[in-house]
Amino acid sequence: MQRRSFVFTALGAAGAALAGGAGFARWQEIAPSVHAPGRDEGHYLRDRGRLPPPAQVLETDVLILGSGVAGLSAAWQLGKLGHQDYLLLDGPEAFGNAAGGRYGELACPTGAHYLPLPGPESGHVRAMLADLGILLRGADQARPAYDERFILHGPQERLLRDGAWHEGLVPADARDAAEHRRFFAAMARLRHERGADGRRAFAFPLVLASSDPAWRALDRVSFAHWLDREGYRSPTLRWYLDYCCRDDYGAGTGRVSAWAGIHYFAGRWGQAANADENALLTWPGGLAPLAEALAARAGARRRAGTAASVRVVDGRAEALCFTLEGGQARSFLVRARRAIIAMPLFVASRVVEGIQAYGFDPRQHLPEYAPWMVTNFLMRDFPRELPDAQLAWDNVVYGGRGLGYVVSTHQDIRSRPPDKTVFTAYTALSERTPQEARRWLQSARPEALLELAASDLEQAYGWAFAPCVERADITLRAHAMAVPRPGFLANAGLAALREAAGPVLFAHADLSGLSVFEEAAWWGCRAARRALA
């Protein structure tokens, strides 16, 4: 890639006046590196006729295609059940949305960066965390104890608004305080509501939430429509709720189901003996260390490879797979009694031959996917903070173009700040339609991507930010997450894939219609159990 100038267009006249000639001399020439995981493999899937004949045939009992959270959970569950005859293929990117990166000793996320404490219905996540030594005791109790090294410590979150940092992400507004209180009190009540079937109205995983039509009716309208109907008009509250939806679902309140919007606040009920309610677990590398720990259990039963096609032959699953080495494809064939399709459905719909026979029609049932950018800024120094401001783990700009930035070294408890750190900026391109956003990501020049990725950091630090940056790496996730649009709970195609039986089984968060760790882990564990049934 050619060198690009690390100069941001949004500095403005006031910032330029502050910087002066000496300040501009400190700006660095940086070549932002742009990564698009799976793009090359995707082109081969599109042109699968170019694949050479398989050079190897492998036999296994259970084949897991995809090493994201669903695939890793399936492998973990098989191991816990004492079944070792399986093969885990990474797919185009090891760990998928749970992947991470590293600059020497500094780890950083290139995907998801935290895990909320699992609630009572998420026993599968609690069991997994206990097995990995993260949950120390009481996995079956209301308040388990967790390893405090992984519980997010303060200061956790802050919001830049009106030129000053404020603790927390809910914008403080005396004029709208009563409406803020009314909304959060309503969410607290909804957390305990139950349907006629006795289940909580909102729970993780979604299949354990109540199916009472009275609650499911919320899925027929958008979250914005529901907020209007309930009389929530506060601009600061509406900004915060839109931010939450963009952060978790990749789309704003106008495109997200009201059921999903409420579920964001009422669905989780994680408690701990040694942490606040709904606390977060995090690592410097985001969820990558958790994924690595799960992958370690697979050991030699994991290998590189991407599926180009999956079909059923004589009652067994047969997968044609390939790797790219120096731009050249090498293919191999895997035959298995059961194949677990732990890949996003937009990929599975092209890979699984005759997927319509399972009751899934991609033209009708494929979720909408939101694109994201995750940008890691390797910092040679910490930029100067505003007076009386303290850097938090998550730092968000009110009205910003991005979703803020997290600090990788936040969990490192030290007597003084480290010499270097990584700021990870998250950007959901929700102001465009997903199709428009993907086209822009594919055609945009690196400096345009970088300008957007750094926009929140520019607002936070102005001209003082760029001299502290040593390197910038941008990860493009063009189909990062499924958007829970109104009606997603009634998606018949997803329901059909969830119940598919035989040589081919499906396991991915997409089966729930939204991209959340608890959902991916649920379907991975369930598919593993069904593969052995």
Stockholm file with secondary structure:
# STOCKHOLM 1.0

chainA/1-533         MQRRSFVFTALGAAGAALAGGAGFARWQEIAPSVHAPGRDEGHYLRDRGRLPPPAQVLETDVLILGSGVAGLSAAWQLGKLGHQDYLLLDGPEAFGNAAGGRYGELACPTGAHYLPLPGPESGHVRAMLADLGILLRGADQARPAYDERFILHGPQERLLRDGAWHEGLVPADARDAAEHRRFFAAMARLRHERGADGRRAFAFPLVLASSDPAWRALDRVSFAHWLDREGYRSPTLRWYLDYCCRDDYGAGTGRVSAWAGIHYFAGRWGQAANADENALLTWPGGLAPLAEALAARAGARRRAGTAASVRVVDGRAEALCFTLEGGQARSFLVRARRAIIAMPLFVASRVVEGIQAYGFDPRQHLPEYAPWMVTNFLMRDFPRELPDAQLAWDNVVYGGRGLGYVVSTHQDIRSRPPDKTVFTAYTALSERTPQEARRWLQSARPEALLELAASDLEQAYGWAFAPCVERADITLRAHAMAVPRPGFLANAGLAALREAAGPVLFAHADLSGLSVFEEAAWWGCRAARRALA
#=GR chainA/1-533 SS CCCCBCCCTTCHHHHHHHHHHHHHHTCCBCCCEEECTTHHHHHHHHTGGGCCCCSCEEEEEEEEECCSHHHHHHHHHHHHTTCCCEEEECCSSTTGGGCEEEETTEEEESSCCCEECCCTTCHHHHHHHHHTTSEEECTTSSSCEECGGGBCCSSCEEEEETTEEEESSSCCCGGGHHHHHHHHHHHHHHTTCBCTTSSBSSCSSGGGSCCCHHHHGGGGSBHHHHHHHTTCCCHHHHHHHHHHHHHHHSSCTTTSBHHHHHHHHHSCCCCBTTBCTTCEECCTTTTHHHHHHHHHHHGGGEECCEEEEEEEETTEEEEEEEEEETTEEEEEEEEEEEEEECSCHHHHHHHBTTGGGGTCCHHHHCCEEEEEEEEEEEESSCCCCCTTCCCCSEEEETTCSSCCEEETTTTCCCSSCCSCEEEEEEEECTTSCHHHHHHHHHHCCHHHHHHHHTHHHHHHHGGGSGGGEEEEEEEEEEEEEEECCTTGGGCHHHHHHHTCCSSEEECSGGGGTSCCHHHHHHHHHHHHHHHHC
#=GC SS_cons         CCCCBCCCTTCHHHHHHHHHHHHHHTCCBCCCEEECTTHHHHHHHHTGGGCCCCSCEEEEEEEEECCSHHHHHHHHHHHHTTCCCEEEECCSSTTGGGCEEEETTEEEESSCCCEECCCTTCHHHHHHHHHTTSEEECTTSSSCEECGGGBCCSSCEEEEETTEEEESSSCCCGGGHHHHHHHHHHHHHHTTCBCTTSSBSSCSSGGGSCCCHHHHGGGGSBHHHHHHHTTCCCHHHHHHHHHHHHHHHSSCTTTSBHHHHHHHHHSCCCCBTTBCTTCEECCTTTTHHHHHHHHHHHGGGEECCEEEEEEEETTEEEEEEEEEETTEEEEEEEEEEEEEECSCHHHHHHHBTTGGGGTCCHHHHCCEEEEEEEEEEEESSCCCCCTTCCCCSEEEETTCSSCCEEETTTTCCCSSCCSCEEEEEEEECTTSCHHHHHHHHHHCCHHHHHHHHTHHHHHHHGGGSGGGEEEEEEEEEEEEEEECCTTGGGCHHHHHHHTCCSSEEECSGGGGTSCCHHHHHHHHHHHHHHHHC
//
